[in-house]
Amino acid sequence: MTTVSGPVVVLSGIGKETALDLARRGARVILACRDMDKTDQACREIISKTGNQEVISHHIDLSSLQSVRDFARVILTTESRLDVLVNNAGAAGLFRKRTQDGLQIVMQINHFGPFLLSNLLLVVFVVYVSERARPGPPRSADNAAIRPDAVARIPSVGSRLAYKIVRLIVYFKFNDI
């Protein structure tokens, strides 16, 4: 397990400016991304600009629930704690495409993948918060209201509107967390 003094932050999607700011503030930044070439390049650039050697990359593909599970397993076995999870990765314009899990790809990348990741990593937050004697984790969203089969019936719309619909659903599902 890695032990660091600054906050430990997982950031899905490159989110380079966010990662740069967090690294400048002394955080251990874990960039969780699909394209490892771009991610490794971003890590090198952030380390060069900040001098913070605690900027690392790990692979995650939110269009694969197995990839999300694999990434969570890595974090749970390598990190002693997790302070912040930033679900930054997103997709648009692929509304008719399905994932290997059989889900609509924009919904999986923007909603189901981050929801699964958040829930798998919640145990780290619970343990860390409990050790510091602070209140427990935020309430969990009720996932029963959005079913993958219902999303599949959304009529074909333009990619911009599809992206806005998915982001609106995510907003309403997680606005009270």
C-alpha positions as CSV (number, residue, x, y, z in Angstrom):
1,M,0.0,0.0,0.0
2,T,1.2,3.5,-0.8
3,T,1.2,6.0,2.0
4,V,1.3,9.7,1.3
5,S,0.8,12.9,3.3
6,G,-1.2,14.9,0.8
7,P,-4.7,14.0,-0.4
8,V,-5.1,11.1,-2.7
9,V,-7.2,11.9,-5.8
10,V,-8.5,9.6,-8.6
11,L,-9.4,11.5,-11.7
12,S,-11.1,9.7,-14.5
13,G,-10.5,11.2,-17.9
14,I,-7.3,13.2,-18.4
15,G,-8.7,16.5,-17.0
16,K,-5.2,17.9,-17.3
17,E,-5.9,21.3,-15.8
18,T,-7.6,19.8,-12.8
19,A,-4.8,17.3,-12.3
20,L,-2.2,20.1,-12.7
21,D,-3.9,22.2,-10.0
22,L,-4.2,19.2,-7.6
23,A,-0.6,18.3,-8.2
24,R,0.5,21.9,-7.4
25,R,-1.4,21.6,-4.1
26,G,0.6,18.5,-3.2
27,A,-2.0,15.8,-3.9
28,R,-1.2,12.3,-5.1
29,V,-3.0,12.3,-8.4
30,I,-4.1,9.1,-10.1
31,L,-5.1,9.7,-13.7
32,A,-7.5,6.9,-14.7
33,C,-7.9,6.9,-18.5
34,R,-8.5,4.8,-21.6
35,D,-5.7,6.2,-23.8
36,M,-2.5,5.4,-21.9
37,D,-0.2,7.1,-24.4
38,K,-2.0,10.4,-23.8
39,T,-2.3,9.8,-20.1
40,D,1.4,9.0,-19.6
41,Q,2.3,12.1,-21.6
42,A,0.0,14.2,-19.4
43,C,1.6,12.7,-16.3
44,R,5.1,13.6,-17.5
45,E,4.0,17.1,-18.3
46,I,2.3,17.6,-14.9
47,I,5.4,16.2,-13.1
48,S,7.6,18.5,-15.1
49,K,5.5,21.6,-14.4
50,T,4.9,20.9,-10.7
51,G,7.8,18.8,-9.5
52,N,5.2,16.5,-7.8
53,Q,6.4,13.0,-8.4
54,E,3.1,11.6,-7.1
55,V,1.3,11.8,-10.4
56,I,0.6,8.4,-11.9
57,S,-1.6,6.8,-14.5
58,H,-3.8,3.6,-14.5
59,H,-5.9,2.2,-17.3
60,I,-9.7,2.4,-17.1
61,D,-12.3,2.1,-19.9
62,L,-15.7,3.2,-18.6
63,S,-17.3,1.5,-21.7
64,S,-16.3,-1.8,-20.1
65,L,-17.7,-2.7,-16.7
66,Q,-15.0,-5.3,-16.3
67,S,-12.3,-2.6,-16.8
68,V,-14.0,-0.5,-14.1
69,R,-13.9,-3.5,-11.8
70,D,-10.2,-4.2,-12.6
71,F,-9.3,-0.6,-12.0
72,A,-11.1,-0.5,-8.7
73,R,-9.3,-3.7,-7.6
74,V,-5.9,-2.0,-8.4
75,I,-6.8,1.1,-6.3
76,L,-8.1,-1.0,-3.4
77,T,-4.9,-3.1,-3.3
78,T,-2.4,-0.3,-3.9
79,E,-3.7,2.8,-2.1
80,S,-4.0,3.1,1.7
81,R,-6.7,5.7,1.3
82,L,-8.7,7.8,-1.2
83,D,-9.7,11.3,-0.4
84,V,-11.4,12.4,-3.7
85,L,-12.9,10.8,-6.7
86,V,-13.4,13.0,-9.7
87,N,-15.6,11.3,-12.4
88,N,-14.4,13.5,-15.2
89,A,-14.5,11.1,-18.2
90,G,-17.4,11.4,-20.6
91,A,-18.6,10.6,-24.1
92,A,-20.9,12.1,-26.7
93,G,-22.0,11.5,-30.2
94,L,-22.1,7.7,-30.0
95,F,-25.8,7.3,-29.0
96,R,-26.6,4.3,-31.2
97,K,-23.6,2.3,-30.3
98,R,-23.7,-0.5,-27.6
99,T,-20.9,-1.6,-25.3
100,Q,-19.7,-5.2,-24.8
101,D,-22.0,-5.2,-21.7
102,G,-25.0,-4.6,-24.0
103,L,-25.6,-1.0,-22.7
104,Q,-26.0,2.2,-24.6
105,I,-22.4,3.5,-24.7
106,V,-23.0,7.2,-23.8
107,M,-25.1,6.1,-20.8
108,Q,-22.4,3.5,-19.7
109,I,-19.5,5.9,-20.0
110,N,-21.3,8.9,-18.5
111,H,-23.5,7.2,-15.9
112,F,-23.2,3.5,-15.3
113,G,-19.4,3.3,-15.4
114,P,-18.9,6.2,-12.9
115,F,-21.7,4.9,-10.7
116,L,-20.1,1.4,-10.5
117,L,-16.6,3.0,-9.9
118,S,-18.0,5.2,-7.1
119,N,-19.7,2.3,-5.4
120,L,-16.7,0.0,-5.7
121,L,-14.4,2.6,-4.2
122,L,-16.8,3.6,-1.5
123,V,-15.3,1.1,0.8
124,V,-12.1,3.1,0.8
125,F,-13.9,6.3,1.8
126,V,-15.9,4.4,4.5
127,V,-12.7,2.9,6.1
128,Y,-10.7,6.1,5.8
129,V,-13.6,8.3,7.2
130,S,-14.2,5.8,10.0
131,E,-10.5,5.8,11.0
132,R,-10.6,9.6,11.3
133,A,-13.9,9.5,13.3
134,R,-15.8,11.7,10.9
135,P,-19.4,11.2,9.8
136,G,-20.0,8.3,7.4
137,P,-20.2,8.5,3.6
138,P,-22.9,10.5,1.7
139,R,-26.2,8.8,1.0
140,S,-26.2,6.5,-2.0
141,A,-28.4,7.4,-5.0
142,D,-31.3,5.0,-5.6
143,N,-30.3,3.4,-8.9
144,A,-33.6,1.7,-9.5
145,A,-35.1,4.7,-11.2
146,I,-32.9,4.5,-14.3
147,R,-32.9,1.1,-15.9
148,P,-30.6,0.2,-18.9
149,D,-33.5,-1.3,-20.9
150,A,-35.5,2.0,-20.5
151,V,-32.6,4.0,-21.7
152,A,-32.3,1.7,-24.8
153,R,-35.8,2.8,-25.8
154,I,-34.9,6.5,-26.0
155,P,-35.6,7.4,-29.6
156,S,-32.8,8.2,-31.9
157,V,-31.9,11.9,-31.5
158,G,-28.9,14.0,-32.6
159,S,-25.6,13.4,-30.8
160,R,-25.7,16.9,-29.1
161,L,-29.2,16.3,-27.7
162,A,-28.3,12.7,-26.7
163,Y,-25.3,14.0,-24.7
164,K,-27.4,16.6,-23.0
165,I,-30.1,14.0,-22.1
166,V,-27.5,11.8,-20.5
167,R,-25.8,14.6,-18.6
168,L,-29.2,15.8,-17.4
169,I,-30.0,12.3,-16.1
170,V,-26.7,12.1,-14.3
171,Y,-27.3,15.5,-12.8
172,F,-30.7,14.6,-11.4
173,K,-29.5,11.2,-10.1
174,F,-26.5,12.6,-8.2
175,N,-27.4,16.1,-7.3
176,D,-28.1,15.2,-3.7
177,I,-24.9,13.1,-3.1
